[in-house]
Amino acid sequence: MAIKLNSGEGGTDGVVASTANTGGLSGDVFNQVTSGMTFSAARAFKGSLGYQGAKSATQYCAWNVTDTIAIQRSYVTPEVIADGQTLMRMSLATSTNSLLLLNSGRVQLFKGVGLGTAPVGTEMVVGTVYRVELGTDVTNNLSRGAFYLGDSTTPIWDSGWITPAAAIAALSMAQYGNAGSTAGGNFDAAGLKTGVDAVWAPWPAVNMPPTLSLAVGNPNPGPSAAAGLTITTTDPEGGAVTVLTTVMRYRPDADPASVAVTNSTATNPTWTTHSAASLDIATVTATDNSSGVTTATAEVYVSLTNGTPVTALRKNAENKVGTWTEVGSATTDGGALIKPSTNDSNYLESGMLTGTEQWIEIRATPIGALASGQMNPIRLGTDGGVGTVTAHVQLMEGAVSRQSFTQLIPANPGNYTFVLDPATVSAITNSRNLRWRIGGTAT
């Protein structure tokens, strides 16, 4: 018997689901995902995330099936009570085997015609979480459906195995989340058992990844000082969790390097900061005994002295749009931007510019506070042949644009200085989290 499980826990709330992002921490990746299915915290019936479809069309996530026996499971909640909503479905070579919700709130096993219907008094209720199960047996020409209240082992209704009048054709796709135009389909904790030995029996639990939170002792402890974290992690299933802390250091004068960590496998890791301005990023990985993984990061700074010119860190871009290439001997995006060069041999190069802006964001070296509103000169140029080129330069504080500039640039590289408004300088609340966003368009 083969078993597939998908919890949705590897997604991000509100992000569109696809065959590219429904695997990983979520479990077995779906073979098909129709347009409109999204990860949803509101549909998290067994963890922190589930799946939600729109109301405009039938939408689903699905696994391909080639066996002769399949048993499906998922957790659902009715959004409205309306006739013909599909709670779960097995697509066949011809027709389907489905669990439907009727306008009475009762559940029906349907294969061409209704094979069995839950009796009066067993209606589903809007907003209540149910576990639905569906069996399809080509070998013995049998169909079965049932639904339960949450994790209960006692069914509210179970049709038992029923022989339909029309033979069940070859299995094709196990679909989850179908609903229709009256309600968006939703589900969580999808399961599929296949093979001649697949049985209608309790399901293995869907593993939930560990919870993880980090507290930084002092985010700005100063040069050559002790830095550390307090890690809190738990396994929702009550099992053991192991942790591992690694630290990468980013400087304006050297390439990235890993840092020795004391107690790296404990919940109180420590390390020593650099003797000069730098950014340390600690990554903590928590792993449970079922291989569930959660990762979190924290930052510790050694700031430049107030009034010191701020330069870029030798760190790869955290955000960018378009294709950017490091030209020369630099090994990071930030290094290519600032590495000394007497003949313009080290630089960042965009792809061919068009009317759609390409941009790249480079992290600045942390500083306690800006002393003036003058940004360091930025050297800009083009390789010609693309018409009029306009550079766009922004000072970012995290994801917030503090001020932006535009500059027409010729083919020959030149230095450009951008002066910030006094209001911009005073509005900055965390000068350890500044970035240069540099981009351009061509007409």
Order of alpha helices (4+ residues) and beta strands (2+ residues): beta-beta-beta-beta-beta-beta-beta-beta-beta-beta-beta-beta-beta-beta-beta-beta-beta-beta-beta-beta-beta-beta-beta-beta-alpha-beta-beta-beta-beta-beta-beta-alpha-beta
